[in-house]
């Protein structure tokens, strides 16, 4: 009986999900794969700090080291 209730819950949840997709103008689930690929590209770009930020931090660290050495 519990499996039946779980199955009904899943089916009801899936129907609600499909309705939300339709309301948002999402025609099929392939858009999720596109979004995942876009997110991966974005996150890979964040793997390294931007050059400008790295240079600014390096400059700041050198100023701190210079101040500490005096």
PyMOL commands that set and color helices and strands:
alter all, ss='L'
color gray80, all
select helices_A, chain A and resi 2-23+30-45+51-69
alter helices_A, ss='H'
color red, helices_A
deselect
rebuild
show_as cartoon
